[in-house]
Amino acid sequence: MTRKKAIKTIMSVTGHGDKRAANKAFDNVKKCLAGNPRNADVCYRVICFIYNAANSDPDGPDVHAYKTIMRAWVSAKLLRLRYGSRVGGTLIGDAEA
């Protein structure tokens, strides 16, 4: 997967075409992964973050968040099917906390 394709995948999951925000999220997540991660690894981690953020409301997600949740779930599932179950790379320390 190229970086451009990863950015476009992130933009399609969020449902808006903010390329700068997708690029910034990609760069921030890439810093948290050990070694030289593949673009697919970084894209998978960003999509997982989007899924968790959209699903984190204690009262349950609102109606508009359901589309984002489903897009993120499907995209993550497709990435796992295409790149294997080890997609996602190795985190540096406690990066997800």
N, CA, C and O atoms as a GROMACS GRO file, in nm:
protein
  388
    1MET      N    1   0.085  -0.117   0.000
    1MET     CA    2   0.000   0.000   0.000
    1MET      C    3   0.090   0.124   0.000
    1MET      O    4   0.184   0.133   0.078
    2THR      N    5   0.059   0.216  -0.087
    2THR     CA    6   0.136   0.340  -0.090
    2THR      C    7   0.081   0.437   0.015
    2THR      O    8  -0.029   0.420   0.066
    3ARG      N    9   0.162   0.538   0.047
    3ARG     CA   10   0.120   0.638   0.145
    3ARG      C   11  -0.004   0.712   0.095
    3ARG      O   12  -0.095   0.742   0.173
    4LYS      N   13  -0.008   0.740  -0.034
    4LYS     CA   14  -0.122   0.811  -0.092
    4LYS      C   15  -0.250   0.730  -0.077
    4LYS      O   16  -0.355   0.785  -0.044
    5LYS      N   17  -0.243   0.600  -0.102
    5LYS     CA   18  -0.360   0.512  -0.087
    5LYS      C   19  -0.402   0.503   0.060
    5LYS      O   20  -0.522   0.499   0.089
    6ALA      N   21  -0.305   0.500   0.151
    6ALA     CA   22  -0.337   0.496   0.294
    6ALA      C   23  -0.410   0.624   0.337
    6ALA      O   24  -0.507   0.617   0.413
    7ILE      N   25  -0.364   0.739   0.290
    7ILE     CA   26  -0.428   0.867   0.323
    7ILE      C   27  -0.570   0.870   0.267
    7ILE      O   28  -0.662   0.914   0.335
    8LYS      N   29  -0.588   0.823   0.144
    8LYS     CA   30  -0.721   0.820   0.085
    8LYS      C   31  -0.814   0.724   0.159
    8LYS      O   32  -0.933   0.751   0.171
    9THR      N   33  -0.760   0.613   0.208
    9THR     CA   34  -0.841   0.520   0.286
    9THR      C   35  -0.886   0.584   0.416
    9THR      O   36  -1.001   0.569   0.457
   10ILE      N   37  -0.796   0.655   0.482
   10ILE     CA   38  -0.830   0.724   0.607
   10ILE      C   39  -0.937   0.830   0.580
   10ILE      O   40  -1.031   0.843   0.659
   11MET      N   41  -0.923   0.904   0.471
   11MET     CA   42  -1.023   1.006   0.439
   11MET      C   43  -1.158   0.944   0.407
   11MET      O   44  -1.262   1.002   0.441
   12SER      N   45  -1.160   0.829   0.343
   12SER     CA   46  -1.288   0.765   0.312
   12SER      C   47  -1.356   0.711   0.438
   12SER      O   48  -1.479   0.710   0.447
   13VAL      N   49  -1.278   0.666   0.535
   13VAL     CA   50  -1.336   0.616   0.660
   13VAL      C   51  -1.400   0.730   0.738
   13VAL      O   52  -1.508   0.714   0.795
   14THR      N   53  -1.333   0.845   0.743
   14THR     CA   54  -1.387   0.956   0.820
   14THR      C   55  -1.506   1.021   0.751
   14THR      O   56  -1.588   1.086   0.817
   15GLY      N   57  -1.518   1.006   0.621
   15GLY     CA   58  -1.634   1.059   0.550
   15GLY      C   59  -1.618   1.201   0.501
   15GLY      O   60  -1.713   1.258   0.447
   16HIS      N   61  -1.502   1.260   0.520
   16HIS     CA   62  -1.478   1.392   0.463
   16HIS      C   63  -1.337   1.396   0.407
   16HIS      O   64  -1.252   1.316   0.445
   17GLY      N   65  -1.313   1.488   0.318
   17GLY     CA   66  -1.187   1.490   0.244
   17GLY      C   67  -1.081   1.581   0.302
   17GLY      O   68  -1.012   1.650   0.227
   18ASP      N   69  -1.066   1.584   0.432
   18ASP     CA   70  -0.964   1.668   0.494
   18ASP      C   71  -0.830   1.596   0.487
   18ASP      O   72  -0.794   1.519   0.576
   19LYS      N   73  -0.757   1.624   0.380
   19LYS     CA   74  -0.630   1.555   0.356
   19LYS      C   75  -0.525   1.593   0.459
   19LYS      O   76  -0.444   1.509   0.498
   20ARG      N   77  -0.526   1.717   0.503
   20ARG     CA   78  -0.427   1.762   0.600
   20ARG      C   79  -0.444   1.690   0.734
   20ARG      O   80  -0.345   1.651   0.796
   21ALA      N   81  -0.568   1.674   0.779
   21ALA     CA   82  -0.593   1.604   0.905
   21ALA      C   83  -0.556   1.456   0.894
   21ALA      O   84  -0.499   1.399   0.987
   22ALA      N   85  -0.587   1.394   0.780
   22ALA     CA   86  -0.552   1.254   0.760
   22ALA      C   87  -0.401   1.236   0.757
   22ALA      O   88  -0.348   1.140   0.813
   23ASN      N   89  -0.332   1.328   0.692
   23ASN     CA   90  -0.186   1.322   0.684
   23ASN      C   91  -0.123   1.341   0.822
   23ASN      O   92  -0.026   1.274   0.857
   24LYS      N   93  -0.180   1.433   0.901
   24LYS     CA   94  -0.128   1.458   1.036
   24LYS      C   95  -0.150   1.336   1.126
   24LYS      O   96  -0.061   1.299   1.202
   25ALA      N   97  -0.268   1.274   1.116
   25ALA     CA   98  -0.295   1.154   1.194
   25ALA      C   99  -0.201   1.041   1.154
   25ALA      O  100  -0.151   0.969   1.240
   26PHE      N  101  -0.176   1.027   1.024
   26PHE     CA  102  -0.085   0.924   0.974
   26PHE      C  103   0.055   0.944   1.031
   26PHE      O  104   0.118   0.849   1.077
   27ASP      N  105   0.103   1.069   1.027
   27ASP     CA  106   0.238   1.098   1.077
   27ASP      C  107   0.248   1.076   1.228
   27ASP      O  108   0.348   1.024   1.277
   28ASN      N  109   0.144   1.116   1.303
   28ASN     CA  110   0.147   1.098   1.449
   28ASN      C  111   0.148   0.952   1.488
   28ASN      O  112   0.218   0.913   1.581
   29VAL      N  113   0.070   0.870   1.419
   29VAL     CA  114   0.066   0.728   1.451
   29VAL      C  115   0.197   0.660   1.410
   29VAL      O  116   0.244   0.569   1.478
   30LYS      N  117   0.254   0.703   1.300
   30LYS     CA  118   0.379   0.643   1.252
   30LYS      C  119   0.492   0.662   1.353
   30LYS      O  120   0.580   0.577   1.365
   31LYS      N  121   0.490   0.774   1.426
   31LYS     CA  122   0.591   0.800   1.529
   31LYS      C  123   0.579   0.703   1.646
   31LYS      O  124   0.677   0.678   1.716
   32CYS      N  125   0.459   0.647   1.667
   32CYS     CA  126   0.435   0.559   1.782
   32CYS      C  127   0.465   0.412   1.752
   32CYS      O  128   0.458   0.329   1.842
   33LEU      N  129   0.497   0.380   1.627
   33LEU     CA  130   0.524   0.242   1.590
   33LEU      C  131   0.674   0.217   1.583
   33LEU      O  132   0.750   0.303   1.537
   34ALA      N  133   0.717   0.100   1.628
   34ALA     CA  134   0.859   0.066   1.634
   34ALA      C  135   0.914   0.037   1.495
   34ALA      O  136   0.843  -0.014   1.408
   35GLY      N  137   1.039   0.070   1.477
   35GLY     CA  138   1.108   0.039   1.352
   35GLY      C  139   1.058   0.123   1.236
   35GLY      O  140   1.022   0.239   1.253
   36ASN      N  141   1.058   0.063   1.118
   36ASN     CA  142   1.010   0.129   0.998
   36ASN      C  143   0.881   0.058   0.954
   36ASN      O  144   0.887  -0.034   0.872
   37PRO      N  145   0.765   0.100   1.007
   37PRO     CA  146   0.642   0.027   0.980
   37PRO      C  147   0.595   0.046   0.835
   37PRO      O  148   0.624   0.147   0.771
   38ARG      N  149   0.523  -0.055   0.786
   38ARG     CA  150   0.463  -0.044   0.653
   38ARG      C  151   0.350   0.058   0.659
   38ARG      O  152   0.294   0.085   0.765
   39ASN      N  153   0.317   0.114   0.544
   39ASN     CA  154   0.206   0.208   0.537
   39ASN      C  155   0.074   0.141   0.575
   39ASN      O  156  -0.014   0.205   0.633
   40ALA      N  157   0.061   0.012   0.544
   40ALA     CA  158  -0.060  -0.062   0.581
   40ALA      C  159  -0.072  -0.072   0.732
   40ALA      O  160  -0.183  -0.066   0.786
   41ASP      N  161   0.040  -0.089   0.803
   41ASP     CA  162   0.039  -0.096   0.949
   41ASP      C  163  -0.011   0.035   1.009
   41ASP      O  164  -0.094   0.036   1.100
   42VAL      N  165   0.041   0.145   0.957
   42VAL     CA  166   0.004   0.277   1.008
   42VAL      C  167  -0.143   0.305   0.977
   42VAL      O  168  -0.217   0.354   1.062
   43CYS      N  169  -0.186   0.274   0.856
   43CYS     CA  170  -0.324   0.294   0.817
   43CYS      C  171  -0.419   0.214   0.906
   43CYS      O  172  -0.523   0.265   0.948
   44TYR      N  173  -0.383   0.090   0.936
   44TYR     CA  174  -0.466   0.005   1.022
   44TYR      C  175  -0.478   0.066   1.161
   44TYR      O  176  -0.587   0.069   1.218
   45ARG      N  177  -0.368   0.114   1.217
   45ARG     CA  178  -0.372   0.174   1.352
   45ARG      C  179  -0.457   0.301   1.354
   45ARG      O  180  -0.530   0.325   1.450
   46VAL      N  181  -0.448   0.383   1.248
   46VAL     CA  182  -0.529   0.505   1.241
   46VAL      C  183  -0.677   0.469   1.233
   46VAL      O  184  -0.760   0.531   1.299
   47ILE      N  185  -0.710   0.369   1.153
   47ILE     CA  186  -0.849   0.327   1.139
   47ILE      C  187  -0.901   0.272   1.272
   47ILE      O  188  -1.015   0.297   1.308
   48CYS      N  189  -0.818   0.197   1.344
   48CYS     CA  190  -0.859   0.147   1.476
   48CYS      C  191  -0.882   0.262   1.573
   48CYS      O  192  -0.976   0.258   1.653
   49PHE      N  193  -0.798   0.365   1.566
   49PHE     CA  194  -0.816   0.482   1.651
   49PHE      C  195  -0.948   0.553   1.618
   49PHE      O  196  -1.021   0.594   1.708
   50ILE      N  197  -0.978   0.566   1.488
   50ILE     CA  198  -1.104   0.630   1.447
   50ILE      C  199  -1.223   0.549   1.498
   50ILE      O  200  -1.320   0.606   1.548
   51TYR      N  201  -1.215   0.418   1.487
   51TYR     CA  202  -1.322   0.331   1.536
   51TYR      C  203  -1.343   0.350   1.686
   51TYR      O  204  -1.456   0.365   1.732
   52ASN      N  205  -1.235   0.348   1.761
   52ASN     CA  206  -1.245   0.362   1.907
   52ASN      C  207  -1.296   0.500   1.947
   52ASN      O  208  -1.375   0.512   2.040
   53ALA      N  209  -1.252   0.604   1.876
   53ALA     CA  210  -1.296   0.740   1.908
   53ALA      C  211  -1.445   0.757   1.877
   53ALA      O  212  -1.517   0.821   1.954
   54ALA      N  213  -1.490   0.701   1.767
   54ALA     CA  214  -1.631   0.714   1.730
   54ALA      C  215  -1.721   0.631   1.821
   54ALA      O  216  -1.839   0.662   1.837
   55ASN      N  217  -1.666   0.526   1.880
   55ASN     CA  218  -1.744   0.434   1.961
   55ASN      C  219  -1.729   0.461   2.111
   55ASN      O  220  -1.777   0.381   2.192
   56SER      N  221  -1.664   0.570   2.150
   56SER     CA  222  -1.629   0.591   2.290
   56SER      C  223  -1.733   0.665   2.372
   56SER      O  224  -1.716   0.680   2.493
   57ASP      N  225  -1.840   0.711   2.312
   57ASP     CA  226  -1.942   0.785   2.386
   57ASP      C  227  -2.009   0.693   2.488
   57ASP      O  228  -2.061   0.588   2.449
   58PRO      N  229  -2.011   0.729   2.617
   58PRO     CA  230  -2.069   0.640   2.718
   58PRO      C  231  -2.219   0.618   2.699
   58PRO      O  232  -2.272   0.514   2.740
   59ASP      N  233  -2.288   0.713   2.638
   59ASP     CA  234  -2.432   0.698   2.614
   59ASP      C  235  -2.461   0.624   2.483
   59ASP      O  236  -2.576   0.609   2.444
   60GLY      N  237  -2.356   0.579   2.418
   60GLY     CA  238  -2.373   0.514   2.288
   60GLY      C  239  -2.351   0.615   2.176
   60GLY      O  240  -2.377   0.734   2.194
   61PRO      N  241  -2.305   0.569   2.063
   61PRO     CA  242  -2.278   0.662   1.954
   61PRO      C  243  -2.406   0.722   1.898
   61PRO      O  244  -2.512   0.660   1.900
   62ASP      N  245  -2.395   0.845   1.847
   62ASP     CA  246  -2.512   0.907   1.786
   62ASP      C  247  -2.535   0.848   1.647
   62ASP      O  248  -2.458   0.765   1.599
   63VAL      N  249  -2.641   0.892   1.585
   63VAL     CA  250  -2.682   0.835   1.457
   63VAL      C  251  -2.576   0.855   1.350
   63VAL      O  252  -2.554   0.766   1.268
   64HIS      N  253  -2.510   0.970   1.350
   64HIS     CA  254  -2.411   1.000   1.246
   64HIS      C  255  -2.280   0.923   1.266
   64HIS      O  256  -2.206   0.901   1.170
   65ALA      N  257  -2.253   0.883   1.388
   65ALA     CA  258  -2.129   0.810   1.415
   65ALA      C  259  -2.137   0.664   1.368
   65ALA      O  260  -2.034   0.600   1.349
   66TYR      N  261  -2.259   0.612   1.351
   66TYR     CA  262  -2.272   0.474   1.308
   66TYR      C  263  -2.209   0.449   1.171
   66TYR      O  264  -2.149   0.344   1.147
   67LYS      N  265  -2.222   0.547   1.080
   67LYS     CA  266  -2.160   0.532   0.948
   67LYS      C  267  -2.008   0.525   0.960
   67LYS      O  268  -1.943   0.444   0.894
   68THR      N  269  -1.952   0.611   1.044
   68THR     CA  270  -1.807   0.610   1.065
   68THR      C  271  -1.762   0.480   1.128
   68THR      O  272  -1.659   0.423   1.089
   69ILE      N  273  -1.837   0.432   1.226
   69ILE     CA  274  -1.802   0.306   1.294
   69ILE      C  275  -1.804   0.190   1.195
   69ILE      O  276  -1.711   0.109   1.193
   70MET      N  277  -1.907   0.183   1.113
   70MET     CA  278  -1.917   0.073   1.017
   70MET      C  279  -1.809   0.082   0.909
   70MET      O  280  -1.751  -0.020   0.871
   71ARG      N  281  -1.781   0.204   0.860
   71ARG     CA  282  -1.674   0.219   0.762
   71ARG      C  283  -1.540   0.177   0.819
   71ARG      O  284  -1.461   0.110   0.752
   72ALA      N  285  -1.513   0.217   0.943
   72ALA     CA  286  -1.385   0.183   1.005
   72ALA      C  287  -1.375   0.032   1.027
   72ALA      O  288  -1.269  -0.027   1.003
   73TRP      N  289  -1.483  -0.030   1.072
   73TRP     CA  290  -1.481  -0.175   1.096
   73TRP      C  291  -1.456  -0.250   0.967
   73TRP      O  292  -1.374  -0.342   0.964
   74VAL      N  293  -1.526  -0.213   0.860
   74VAL     CA  294  -1.510  -0.282   0.732
   74VAL      C  295  -1.370  -0.260   0.677
   74VAL      O  296  -1.308  -0.355   0.628
   75SER      N  297  -1.319  -0.138   0.683
   75SER     CA  298  -1.184  -0.111   0.631
   75SER      C  299  -1.078  -0.186   0.709
   75SER      O  300  -0.984  -0.239   0.650
   76ALA      N  301  -1.092  -0.191   0.841
   76ALA     CA  302  -0.996  -0.266   0.922
   76ALA      C  303  -1.001  -0.414   0.889
   76ALA      O  304  -0.897  -0.480   0.879
   77LYS      N  305  -1.121  -0.467   0.872
   77LYS     CA  306  -1.137  -0.608   0.838
   77LYS      C  307  -1.074  -0.638   0.701
   77LYS      O  308  -1.007  -0.740   0.686
   78LEU      N  309  -1.093  -0.551   0.604
   78LEU     CA  310  -1.034  -0.570   0.472
   78LEU      C  311  -0.881  -0.562   0.476
   78LEU      O  312  -0.812  -0.637   0.406
   79LEU      N  313  -0.829  -0.471   0.558
   79LEU     CA  314  -0.683  -0.463   0.572
   79LEU      C  315  -0.627  -0.590   0.635
   79LEU      O  316  -0.521  -0.638   0.594
   80ARG      N  317  -0.697  -0.644   0.734
   80ARG     CA  318  -0.651  -0.769   0.797
   80ARG      C  319  -0.657  -0.885   0.699
   80ARG      O  320  -0.569  -0.971   0.700
   81LEU      N  321  -0.760  -0.889   0.614
   81LEU     CA  322  -0.768  -0.995   0.515
   81LEU      C  323  -0.658  -0.984   0.411
   81LEU      O  324  -0.600  -1.084   0.369
   82ARG      N  325  -0.628  -0.861   0.370
   82ARG     CA  326  -0.529  -0.840   0.264
   82ARG      C  327  -0.386  -0.855   0.313
   82ARG      O  328  -0.304  -0.916   0.245
   83TYR      N  329  -0.354  -0.801   0.432
   83TYR     CA  330  -0.216  -0.797   0.480
   83TYR      C  331  -0.186  -0.896   0.592
   83TYR      O  332  -0.074  -0.899   0.643
   84GLY      N  333  -0.283  -0.976   0.632
   84GLY     CA  334  -0.260  -1.078   0.734
   84GLY      C  335  -0.296  -1.029   0.873
   84GLY      O  336  -0.323  -0.911   0.896
   85SER      N  337  -0.297  -1.123   0.964
   85SER     CA  338  -0.339  -1.092   1.101
   85SER      C  339  -0.235  -1.013   1.180
   85SER      O  340  -0.265  -0.962   1.287
   86ARG      N  341  -0.114  -1.003   1.129
   86ARG     CA  342  -0.009  -0.929   1.201
   86ARG      C  343   0.002  -0.784   1.157
   86ARG      O  344   0.098  -0.715   1.192
   87VAL      N  345  -0.096  -0.736   1.082
   87VAL     CA  346  -0.097  -0.596   1.039
   87VAL      C  347  -0.117  -0.508   1.163
   87VAL      O  348  -0.191  -0.546   1.254
   88GLY      N  349  -0.052  -0.396   1.168
   88GLY     CA  350  -0.065  -0.305   1.282
   88GLY      C  351   0.069  -0.270   1.344
   88GLY      O  352   0.079  -0.170   1.415
   89GLY      N  353   0.171  -0.350   1.320
   89GLY     CA  354   0.303  -0.320   1.373
   89GLY      C  355   0.313  -0.336   1.523
   89GLY      O  356   0.222  -0.385   1.589
   90THR      N  357   0.427  -0.293   1.576
   90THR     CA  358   0.456  -0.302   1.720
   90THR      C  359   0.463  -0.162   1.777
   90THR      O  360   0.535  -0.076   1.724
   91LEU      N  361   0.389  -0.137   1.885
   91LEU     CA  362   0.388  -0.005   1.949
   91LEU      C  363   0.516   0.017   2.029
   91LEU      O  364   0.577  -0.078   2.079
   92ILE      N  365   0.554   0.143   2.039
   92ILE     CA  366   0.667   0.181   2.124
   92ILE      C  367   0.611   0.212   2.263
   92ILE      O  368   0.537   0.309   2.278
   93GLY      N  369   0.643   0.133   2.362
   93GLY     CA  370   0.602   0.158   2.499
   93GLY      C  371   0.452   0.164   2.515
   93GLY      O  372   0.380   0.080   2.463
   94ASP      N  373   0.404   0.265   2.588
   94ASP     CA  374   0.263   0.280   2.622
   94ASP      C  375   0.201   0.389   2.534
   94ASP      O  376   0.148   0.488   2.586
   95ALA      N  377   0.207   0.371   2.404
   95ALA     CA  378   0.163   0.476   2.312
   95ALA      C  379   0.012   0.491   2.307
   95ALA      O  380  -0.036   0.599   2.275
   96GLU      N  381  -0.064   0.387   2.336
   96GLU     CA  382  -0.209   0.395   2.325
   96GLU      C  383  -0.275   0.450   2.450
   96GLU      O  384  -0.395   0.480   2.446
   97ALA      N  385  -0.204   0.464   2.557
   97ALA     CA  386  -0.264   0.512   2.682
   97ALA      C  387  -0.289   0.661   2.678
   97ALA      O  388  -0.339   0.718   2.775
   0.00000   0.00000   0.00000
